[in-house]
């Protein structure tokens, strides 16, 4: 009986493991910005790098076409089937809902039957090129996490370029070229992503894989994001630590997967042959039924949420950061230059939170003694902060600064900067005792006037670096 149970559990585990291999938790990391932990000093925040979960970004896209009147139907026109130029009983009419093919049908939620799609005018002005630019804009920086997939209702175009922008459409760079003949169309040798490597992963290639075939099973064009991830994370994307390490240290790689806009440049419609049949130009056009773009809001590892506000995506920033991408420190939290979070060390990363400003110390905000950990503030190295000195970090209540490393306190006081009465840690507290010098009765006394930032820096520097 026990053997039977063991075999059943083993079978279940193998099945679950197999499923997990096909669906790795690639983007399940960094989903918490901070947690509370308990130390000898009491309750503290443990800060971590964090990012929003990946989602379907098409829900938030704005689409524009150039030329703007390139959509079919105004005036109404008839178009033919690609496979049979004599079947010309299809009509596009913008004034009739059932016959209209506006741009929003590239992104609608549809069932399999009937399919809905955007369609251009036919190539009625041949030999003038039939050029269309489809621009997808988010007004937000996006990090791609999965393949870009474009499904054509017509044949896939003979020539196309996918482009990206990182500055909201002011400048553009090619992502990938697509052609039935790369050498003829773009003077490039054809390649596929499988021909790349870690060292050439940023190479812009021309591929012929997605520009031939006109059957229903050959309508899709990919821009392969995951295949590029796999050069660092392995074929099943299990070694995410390696990928995160590369993204952390290589800005060009990080930028490669980051966009604010995409542009699909359609340069030549599917012809299915070398020569254009000038007698049947109504069979040449572009039609797209679906575009998929999966990614996340770029928040510089300072947020786990992204909300839509006034038709614009905004990061829900933490770590005392602010801005659409959490790209700067909040007011009164500019005690050091802003920095993005870091994926490393795995699995929590480094938060690089913003700390209170020196200029805000004169009238400090309420401070709750929930202090950042050393790794988050990056002040664990001895050269980055002193426990005490003769300018800012004075030892309190008659304490003496010893080599900038520690305060030697009078018998009645304790703490990093001698800021606490020792009796407060004893049973009964300081209730019936007389006030120590510099402390009037039960009032707040000098120890509470120490600026919070100085206390913070002192506390952090007093703790030994990790690994010591």
N, C-alpha and C positions, 0 to 999 in steps of 0.2 A: 504493500500500500504506500509506504514512504517513498519507494523507488518511483512509483507511478506519479506521486505528487511532485517529486523532484523533476521528473521528465517533463511534466506539464508546465511547471514554473520555468524550466529551462527553455522550453519551446516559446512560452510567452515572452521571455526576455529577449530571445533571438529575434522574434517578430518586432518587438518594440525598438530594439537596437537597429534593425533594418530600416524601419520607418524613420527613425531619427537620423540615420545616415543620409536619407534622401531629403530630409527637411531639417538641416542643422539650425541651431538657434544662432544664426549668424548675427542678427541685429538685436538679440535679446539682452546684450550687455549694456551697462551704463544707463540703467533706467531709474536710478535713485541719485539725487543730488547730495543728500546728507542724511545721517542717522545720529541719534543720541547714544553716547556711550558713557560709562561711569569710570572715573579714575579717582586717585587719591585726592585730587582737587575738587571732586564733585562731578556734576553733570557737564559734559562737553559735547560739542558737535564734531562729528567725524565727517569731513567734506570729501566728496568724490566727484570725478568727472561724470557728466551726464549728458544725454542727448535724447531728443524725441524719437518715438518709434516710427518706423517706415510706414508710409501710407500711399494710397493712390493719389498722386499729385494732380491728375487731370481734373479733379473736382474743383480745383482752385484756379484753373488756367484761363487766360484771356487769349483769344485767337484773332489774328488779323490776316487778311489776304492781300497780296499785291500781284497784279492789279486788283483793285477792289471789286470790279465788275466781272471778274473771271468766272463766277459761279453761273452755271447754266440756268435757263428758264426765263430770262428776261432779255429779249423776247423768247417765247417757247420755241423749242427745237427738238427734232427727232434724232436719235442716235442709234447706232447699229451694234449688234453683238460682236465681240472680238473674234470669236471663232468662226462666225458666218456673216460676212459683210452684206448678205442679201436679207438678213433678218433685221429690219429697221423699223420695228413696230414699237420701240421704246420712246417715251416722250418725257421731256423735262419742262415743267411749267411752274414758275415761281408763284403764280397766283392761285394754284391749286395745291392744297396740303398734301394730298396723296401723290402728287407728281413733282413736288418740290424737293430739292436736295441742298439745303443751306449748310453752312459750315458747322453749326452746332451738332449736326448728325454724325460728326466724327467722334463725338464724345458721349453720346446718349447711351443709356442703359437699354439694351435691346435683347429680345429673344432671338432665337436662331432663324425664325421665319415670321414675318418677312424681315430681311436685313434692311437697315437704314444706312444711308451714306451721303457724304458730300460729293458733288460732281462738278467738274469744270465744263466750260463750253467745249465743243468739239474743235478739231484742228482744221477748221474751215478756211483759215487764212494761210494755209501752207503755200509756199515754203517758209514764210515768216515763222520763227521759232515759237512754240507754245510753252512759254515760261510762266511758272507760278511760284511765288514764295508764300509759304504758310508759316507764320511766326507764332510761337507759343510763349506767352509771357506770364510770369508769376509775381513780378514786382517784389521778389524775395529771393534770397540766395538759397539754392536747393542742393542737397547732396544726393546723388543718384545711388540707389542700392540694388537695382535690378535692371535687366535688359530693357531698352526702349524698343517697343514693338509697334510697327505700323502695318495695318491690314488694308490691302487695296481691294476694292470691289472690281475694278478693272484689272487688266494685266499690270504687273509691276513695271515701273517705268524703265525705259532703256537707259536713261541717264538721270542721276539724282545725286545731290550732295546734302548730307546732314551737317548742320553747323551749330555752334554753341556761342553764347555770349556770357561773360562774367561781369559785365558792367551795364546791364539793363538795356542791351541792344545798341550801345554806342559803337562797339567794335565787335567783330565776329571772327571766329577761327573755325576751320573745317574739323569735323569730328570723323567723318568717313565719306568716301566716294563710292558710288554704286553705278555699275555700267554693265551692259552686255559685252562690251569690248573696252577694257580699261585703257589699253594702249592707244586706241583710236580716239576715245573720248577725252581722256585726261593726261595722256602721255605718261602713264604709270603702269608698271608691271602689276598684274593681278596678284593679290595675296588674300589670305584669310587670317583670322585671329590665331589660328593654330600654328601659323608660321612665325609668330612673335615669341618673345621670351621676356624674362624679368628686365633685361637690359633694353629691350626695344618696345616695351609695352605702351609707350607714349607715341609710337610711330603712327602717323596718319596714313592709312592704307586705302587702296581701291580694291573692292571685291566684286567678283562676278557671280558670287553664290546666289544672290537674291534678285537677279535681273533677267532670269530666263524662266520660261514656263508660264502657261496661261490657264492652267487647270485650277479647279477650286482648291486643291491642296497646295498650291504654290502662289499664294497671294500675300505672304507675310514677308516683311523686311525686319531684320534685327540690327540693333547696335548692341554688341555683346559686352555688357558690364561684368557679369559674373565670370565669364571666361578670362577676363583680365584680372579679376580678384584672385582667380585660381592660381596664377603664377606665383603668388605669395602665400596663399592660404591652403593650397593643395586642391586636387580635383573636386573634392566634396566640401571644400571650404571649412575644414575642421581646424586648421591652424590659424585661427583668427589673430592670435598674438603676433604672428609674423606680419600679417597684413596691417594691423594697427600700428605696429612699430614702423613700418614703411610709411604709412600715412602721416605719422607723427614727425618723422625726420626728413621727409622729402616733400617740399612744398609743391613742386611741379606735379607730383603724383596726386596729391590732395586736390589741387586745382583742376586736374584732368577730370575728376568725377564731380566737379562742382559747377553749377550753372545758375544763371538767372533767367535765361531765355534759350529756346531752341528754335532753329529755323530749318524747315524742309524745303529745299530748292529743287523743284521739279523742272527738269531741263528738256526732256524728250519723252513723250508718252510711249507706251508699249506698242510696238508695231508687229512683232511676231515674225519679221522678215527683214532682209537687208534694205529693201527699197520700200518707200511709202507708196501705197496704192492711191494715186491721186483721184481715181474715179470713185473712191469710197472713203472720203475723209471723215465721215460721220462715225467711223468706227474707232477713231483715235481721240482719246480724252483721258483725264485723270479722275479716279473715283476712290475715295478713302472711307472705309466703314468704321475703323476703330484706330485709336492711338492710345498706347499705354505708357505711362511714365511713373515709375515707382521711386520714391525717395523720401527724404526727410528735410524739414527745415534745418538750415545750418544755424546753430546757436553757439558755436565755438565751445561746445562741451560745457555750457553753463545753464542748460535748461532741459527739462524732460517733456515740456508741453509747447505747443504752437497753436495759437488761436487766430481765428479770422475776425478782423475788426475793420469796419468801414471798407469791406471788400479787399482787405489786405491782410496777409499772413504776418503775424508778429510772434516772436519767441516770448514765452513766459519766463523771464530771466530770473535766475537765482544767483547765489554767490556774490551778492551786492553789485551785480552788473545791470546794465540797461541798454536800450537801443533795439532796433529791429532784429539784429543778429547777436544781441548781448555783447556788442563790440566795444563797450566802454564802461568805466566804473561809474556808479551812482554818485551824486553830489555828496560830499563829506566822506566819501570812501575812495579817495585818491591818494592814499598813503604810499603807494608805489605804482609804477606804470601798469596799465591794464595788460593782461596776457591771456591768450586762449587756454582752455584746459588741455590736459594731455591724456592720451589713452594709456600711457605708461605710468607706473608699473601695472601690468595686468594683475587682477581683474578690475581694480577700483580706479586706476588712473590717478591723476593729480589735478585738484580742482583749481589751483591758482586763483583763489578768491581775492576780491578787492578788500583792502583793509582801511580803517578810518584814517582821515587826513590829519596832518599836524594842524592845519588851519582850523579844524573843527573842534580842537581840544578846548579852546577857551570857553565854549558853551556846549559841552559834550552831550550827545543824545543819551537817552537811558541805556544803561549797559547791564546786561543780565548775567554776566559771568559765564555765559556759554561761549567758550573760546574755540577758535579753529585749531585743528591739530597741526603738528609741525610740518608734515608732508604737504598739507594744503597751502601753507604759507611760504614754504621754501625758505625758512629761516633756521633750519636745523644745523647749518654749517657754522662753526665758531666765528668766522669772519663776517657773518651777515648781520649780527646784532650783539650788543653787550648786555650783560645783566644790569650793570650799573656803570655810570661814568660821572664826570664832573659838570656836564652841561644839561642833559635832559633827564637821565635816569638816576636821580639822587636817591640814596638810601634814606628811608624815612625814620623819624622818631629817634634821631641820634645814632643811627646805624653807620657803619664804616664800610666803604667800598674796597674790596680786596682784589686787586689786579683785574678789575672790570669783570670778574667772574662770579663773585658772590658778595652779598652784604653780610657783615658781621653785626648781629643785632644785640641791643641791650637785653638784659634778662627778661624784661616784661613783654618783649615783642618777638614776633616770628613772621614768617612769610618771605617771599622772594625779595621784596624791598623793605622788609621790616614794617609792613603796613598793617599787620594784624596783632591784636592783643593776644598774648599766649593763653590768658585765662578763658578766652572764648572757646577754646577747644577742650576745656576741662568741664566735668559734670557741674551743672549749676551755673555755668557761664561766669560773667563778671558782675552779677547782680549786687552783692553786698560789699564789693571792694571799692576802695577809693580810686579816684581817677588818676591815671598815670600822667606824668608831665606832658603837656601839650594836648591833654584831652580833658575837656570841661564836662564833668558830669556824664550824662548819657547822650550828649550831643554827638553829632557825626564826627567831629574831630578832624585833625589833619589827614589821617590815613584815607579818608573817603574823598579827599580833594585831589588825589593823584589822578592825572588824566588817564582815561581808559586805554588809550593806545600805548602809553608807556608801560602800564601794567601788562598789557598783552605781549609786547615785544620782550619784556623781561621774563615773563613766564615761559615763552617759547624758547628763548635762548638758553634758559637754565636747564632745559631738558636735553639729555645727550642725543647726538645724531643717531639715526637708525643704523644698525649694524655694528655699533661700537660696543 
